[in-house]
Amino acid sequence: MRLPAPIAVLAATLALAGPVRAAAAPETARARSIADDYARARAEARSRGVPLVVDVWAPW
């Protein structure tokens, strides 16, 4: 069975890439979760110099 060209190229690229090791993030770079306290989350993000990510959802 012959693979379509894009799939063959992808397979060859993955085969040649070899295993990839993820580097461990330093303790200061790990994400922290603060629920229901925007002021505290904002202050901590500013003090650490990292962006603040706000995750919101609704059941509708």
Rosetta constraint file for C-alpha pairs under 8 A:
AtomPair CA 3 CA 7 HARMONIC 6.29 0.50
AtomPair CA 3 CA 8 HARMONIC 5.73 0.50
AtomPair CA 4 CA 8 HARMONIC 6.20 0.50
AtomPair CA 5 CA 9 HARMONIC 6.14 0.50
AtomPair CA 6 CA 10 HARMONIC 6.21 0.50
AtomPair CA 7 CA 11 HARMONIC 6.07 0.50
AtomPair CA 8 CA 12 HARMONIC 6.13 0.50
AtomPair CA 9 CA 13 HARMONIC 6.11 0.50
AtomPair CA 10 CA 14 HARMONIC 6.18 0.50
AtomPair CA 11 CA 15 HARMONIC 6.10 0.50
AtomPair CA 12 CA 16 HARMONIC 6.17 0.50
AtomPair CA 13 CA 17 HARMONIC 6.01 0.50
AtomPair CA 14 CA 18 HARMONIC 6.97 0.50
AtomPair CA 25 CA 29 HARMONIC 6.04 0.50
AtomPair CA 25 CA 30 HARMONIC 6.53 0.50
AtomPair CA 26 CA 30 HARMONIC 6.89 0.50
AtomPair CA 28 CA 48 HARMONIC 7.94 0.50
AtomPair CA 34 CA 38 HARMONIC 7.92 0.50
AtomPair CA 34 CA 40 HARMONIC 7.83 0.50
AtomPair CA 34 CA 41 HARMONIC 6.05 0.50
AtomPair CA 37 CA 41 HARMONIC 6.25 0.50
AtomPair CA 38 CA 42 HARMONIC 5.99 0.50
AtomPair CA 39 CA 43 HARMONIC 6.14 0.50
AtomPair CA 40 CA 44 HARMONIC 6.10 0.50
AtomPair CA 41 CA 45 HARMONIC 6.12 0.50
AtomPair CA 41 CA 52 HARMONIC 7.42 0.50
AtomPair CA 42 CA 46 HARMONIC 6.17 0.50
AtomPair CA 42 CA 52 HARMONIC 6.57 0.50
AtomPair CA 43 CA 47 HARMONIC 6.15 0.50
AtomPair CA 44 CA 48 HARMONIC 6.13 0.50
AtomPair CA 45 CA 49 HARMONIC 5.87 0.50
AtomPair CA 45 CA 50 HARMONIC 5.18 0.50
AtomPair CA 45 CA 51 HARMONIC 6.13 0.50
AtomPair CA 45 CA 52 HARMONIC 5.82 0.50
AtomPair CA 46 CA 50 HARMONIC 6.49 0.50
AtomPair CA 46 CA 51 HARMONIC 7.72 0.50
